[in-house]
Amino acid sequence: MAPEGWSEIDGALERTFTFPDFREALKFVNRVGELAEAENHHPDIAVHYNRVTLRWWTHTAGGITDRDVELASRTNGLE
């Protein structure tokens, strides 16, 4: 089951976060990057001015794992 705010799309957990401006979007990306590095598990990240789209999935598993669900949920706390 996908965490609150997330959708299962093409074998990944995906969510778009919206911020007041580009600077705030980048700050969020940096927080996500710190989490990803600490956990050695990295999402796909797309930045479109004030919107950040994240996709958590595990390529070696060919889809979503419990770890992806956990990290997506933890990402919600980084907003």
Rosetta constraint file for C-alpha pairs under 8 A:
AtomPair CA 1 CA 69 HARMONIC 7.84 0.50
AtomPair CA 2 CA 6 HARMONIC 5.68 0.50
AtomPair CA 2 CA 7 HARMONIC 6.15 0.50
AtomPair CA 2 CA 8 HARMONIC 6.71 0.50
AtomPair CA 2 CA 13 HARMONIC 6.89 0.50
AtomPair CA 2 CA 69 HARMONIC 6.51 0.50
AtomPair CA 3 CA 69 HARMONIC 6.61 0.50
AtomPair CA 3 CA 72 HARMONIC 6.81 0.50
AtomPair CA 3 CA 73 HARMONIC 5.57 0.50
AtomPair CA 4 CA 73 HARMONIC 7.49 0.50
AtomPair CA 5 CA 15 HARMONIC 6.63 0.50
AtomPair CA 6 CA 13 HARMONIC 6.09 0.50
AtomPair CA 6 CA 14 HARMONIC 5.54 0.50
AtomPair CA 6 CA 15 HARMONIC 4.98 0.50
AtomPair CA 6 CA 72 HARMONIC 7.71 0.50
AtomPair CA 7 CA 13 HARMONIC 5.54 0.50
AtomPair CA 7 CA 14 HARMONIC 5.32 0.50
AtomPair CA 7 CA 15 HARMONIC 6.50 0.50
AtomPair CA 8 CA 12 HARMONIC 5.53 0.50
AtomPair CA 8 CA 13 HARMONIC 4.72 0.50
AtomPair CA 8 CA 14 HARMONIC 6.25 0.50
AtomPair CA 9 CA 13 HARMONIC 6.29 0.50
AtomPair CA 9 CA 14 HARMONIC 6.39 0.50
AtomPair CA 11 CA 57 HARMONIC 7.08 0.50
AtomPair CA 11 CA 62 HARMONIC 7.42 0.50
AtomPair CA 11 CA 63 HARMONIC 4.72 0.50
AtomPair CA 11 CA 64 HARMONIC 6.16 0.50
AtomPair CA 12 CA 55 HARMONIC 5.88 0.50
AtomPair CA 12 CA 56 HARMONIC 5.65 0.50
AtomPair CA 12 CA 57 HARMONIC 4.81 0.50
AtomPair CA 12 CA 63 HARMONIC 5.95 0.50
AtomPair CA 12 CA 64 HARMONIC 5.63 0.50
AtomPair CA 13 CA 54 HARMONIC 7.91 0.50
AtomPair CA 13 CA 55 HARMONIC 5.37 0.50
AtomPair CA 13 CA 56 HARMONIC 5.13 0.50
AtomPair CA 13 CA 57 HARMONIC 6.46 0.50
AtomPair CA 13 CA 64 HARMONIC 6.97 0.50
AtomPair CA 13 CA 68 HARMONIC 7.42 0.50
AtomPair CA 13 CA 69 HARMONIC 7.51 0.50
AtomPair CA 13 CA 72 HARMONIC 7.33 0.50
AtomPair CA 14 CA 53 HARMONIC 7.00 0.50
AtomPair CA 14 CA 54 HARMONIC 5.58 0.50
AtomPair CA 14 CA 55 HARMONIC 4.48 0.50
AtomPair CA 14 CA 56 HARMONIC 6.64 0.50
AtomPair CA 15 CA 53 HARMONIC 5.63 0.50
AtomPair CA 15 CA 54 HARMONIC 5.60 0.50
AtomPair CA 15 CA 55 HARMONIC 6.89 0.50
AtomPair CA 16 CA 51 HARMONIC 6.50 0.50
AtomPair CA 16 CA 52 HARMONIC 5.47 0.50
AtomPair CA 16 CA 53 HARMONIC 4.13 0.50
AtomPair CA 16 CA 54 HARMONIC 6.41 0.50
AtomPair CA 17 CA 51 HARMONIC 5.59 0.50
AtomPair CA 17 CA 52 HARMONIC 5.20 0.50
AtomPair CA 17 CA 53 HARMONIC 6.30 0.50
AtomPair CA 17 CA 79 HARMONIC 7.97 0.50
AtomPair CA 18 CA 25 HARMONIC 7.43 0.50
AtomPair CA 18 CA 50 HARMONIC 5.79 0.50
AtomPair CA 18 CA 51 HARMONIC 4.52 0.50
AtomPair CA 18 CA 52 HARMONIC 6.55 0.50
AtomPair CA 19 CA 24 HARMONIC 6.00 0.50
AtomPair CA 19 CA 25 HARMONIC 5.70 0.50
AtomPair CA 19 CA 50 HARMONIC 5.12 0.50
AtomPair CA 19 CA 51 HARMONIC 6.28 0.50
AtomPair CA 20 CA 24 HARMONIC 6.61 0.50
AtomPair CA 20 CA 25 HARMONIC 7.85 0.50
AtomPair CA 20 CA 50 HARMONIC 6.30 0.50
AtomPair CA 21 CA 25 HARMONIC 6.45 0.50
AtomPair CA 21 CA 49 HARMONIC 6.81 0.50
AtomPair CA 21 CA 50 HARMONIC 4.72 0.50
AtomPair CA 22 CA 26 HARMONIC 6.23 0.50
AtomPair CA 22 CA 49 HARMONIC 4.92 0.50
AtomPair CA 22 CA 50 HARMONIC 4.65 0.50
AtomPair CA 22 CA 51 HARMONIC 7.87 0.50
AtomPair CA 23 CA 27 HARMONIC 6.33 0.50
AtomPair CA 23 CA 50 HARMONIC 7.87 0.50
AtomPair CA 24 CA 28 HARMONIC 6.32 0.50
AtomPair CA 24 CA 50 HARMONIC 7.38 0.50
AtomPair CA 25 CA 29 HARMONIC 6.33 0.50
AtomPair CA 25 CA 47 HARMONIC 7.56 0.50
AtomPair CA 25 CA 49 HARMONIC 7.40 0.50
AtomPair CA 25 CA 50 HARMONIC 5.44 0.50
AtomPair CA 25 CA 51 HARMONIC 6.46 0.50
AtomPair CA 25 CA 52 HARMONIC 6.43 0.50
AtomPair CA 26 CA 30 HARMONIC 6.20 0.50
AtomPair CA 27 CA 31 HARMONIC 6.42 0.50
AtomPair CA 28 CA 32 HARMONIC 6.25 0.50
AtomPair CA 28 CA 78 HARMONIC 6.93 0.50
AtomPair CA 28 CA 79 HARMONIC 6.53 0.50
AtomPair CA 29 CA 33 HARMONIC 6.04 0.50
AtomPair CA 29 CA 45 HARMONIC 7.87 0.50
AtomPair CA 29 CA 52 HARMONIC 7.54 0.50
AtomPair CA 30 CA 34 HARMONIC 6.25 0.50
AtomPair CA 31 CA 35 HARMONIC 6.43 0.50
AtomPair CA 31 CA 78 HARMONIC 6.66 0.50
AtomPair CA 32 CA 36 HARMONIC 6.07 0.50
AtomPair CA 32 CA 75 HARMONIC 6.73 0.50
AtomPair CA 32 CA 78 HARMONIC 7.22 0.50
AtomPair CA 33 CA 37 HARMONIC 6.05 0.50
AtomPair CA 33 CA 42 HARMONIC 7.68 0.50
AtomPair CA 34 CA 38 HARMONIC 6.12 0.50
AtomPair CA 35 CA 39 HARMONIC 6.18 0.50
AtomPair CA 36 CA 40 HARMONIC 5.67 0.50
AtomPair CA 36 CA 41 HARMONIC 5.17 0.50
AtomPair CA 36 CA 42 HARMONIC 4.96 0.50
AtomPair CA 36 CA 43 HARMONIC 7.32 0.50
AtomPair CA 37 CA 41 HARMONIC 6.71 0.50
AtomPair CA 37 CA 42 HARMONIC 7.16 0.50
AtomPair CA 42 CA 56 HARMONIC 7.37 0.50
AtomPair CA 43 CA 54 HARMONIC 6.26 0.50
AtomPair CA 43 CA 55 HARMONIC 5.35 0.50
AtomPair CA 43 CA 56 HARMONIC 4.72 0.50
AtomPair CA 43 CA 57 HARMONIC 6.94 0.50
AtomPair CA 44 CA 54 HARMONIC 5.68 0.50
AtomPair CA 44 CA 55 HARMONIC 5.03 0.50
AtomPair CA 44 CA 56 HARMONIC 6.69 0.50
AtomPair CA 45 CA 52 HARMONIC 6.92 0.50
AtomPair CA 45 CA 53 HARMONIC 5.81 0.50
AtomPair CA 45 CA 54 HARMONIC 4.83 0.50
AtomPair CA 45 CA 55 HARMONIC 6.68 0.50
AtomPair CA 46 CA 52 HARMONIC 5.66 0.50
AtomPair CA 46 CA 53 HARMONIC 5.12 0.50
AtomPair CA 46 CA 54 HARMONIC 6.63 0.50
AtomPair CA 47 CA 51 HARMONIC 5.87 0.50
AtomPair CA 47 CA 52 HARMONIC 4.61 0.50
AtomPair CA 47 CA 53 HARMONIC 6.54 0.50
AtomPair CA 48 CA 52 HARMONIC 6.31 0.50
AtomPair CA 56 CA 64 HARMONIC 7.36 0.50
AtomPair CA 56 CA 68 HARMONIC 5.44 0.50
AtomPair CA 56 CA 69 HARMONIC 7.82 0.50
AtomPair CA 56 CA 71 HARMONIC 7.65 0.50
AtomPair CA 56 CA 72 HARMONIC 6.65 0.50
AtomPair CA 57 CA 62 HARMONIC 7.82 0.50
AtomPair CA 57 CA 63 HARMONIC 5.42 0.50
AtomPair CA 57 CA 64 HARMONIC 4.83 0.50
AtomPair CA 57 CA 65 HARMONIC 6.93 0.50
AtomPair CA 57 CA 68 HARMONIC 5.70 0.50
AtomPair CA 58 CA 62 HARMONIC 6.12 0.50
AtomPair CA 58 CA 63 HARMONIC 5.45 0.50
AtomPair CA 58 CA 64 HARMONIC 5.94 0.50
AtomPair CA 58 CA 65 HARMONIC 6.59 0.50
AtomPair CA 58 CA 68 HARMONIC 7.14 0.50
AtomPair CA 59 CA 63 HARMONIC 6.27 0.50
AtomPair CA 61 CA 65 HARMONIC 7.35 0.50
AtomPair CA 64 CA 68 HARMONIC 5.96 0.50
AtomPair CA 64 CA 69 HARMONIC 7.34 0.50
AtomPair CA 65 CA 69 HARMONIC 6.58 0.50
AtomPair CA 66 CA 70 HARMONIC 6.20 0.50
AtomPair CA 67 CA 71 HARMONIC 6.14 0.50
AtomPair CA 68 CA 72 HARMONIC 5.98 0.50
AtomPair CA 69 CA 73 HARMONIC 6.15 0.50
AtomPair CA 70 CA 74 HARMONIC 6.20 0.50
AtomPair CA 71 CA 75 HARMONIC 5.99 0.50
AtomPair CA 72 CA 76 HARMONIC 6.64 0.50
AtomPair CA 73 CA 77 HARMONIC 7.35 0.50
AtomPair CA 74 CA 78 HARMONIC 7.16 0.50
AtomPair CA 75 CA 79 HARMONIC 7.34 0.50
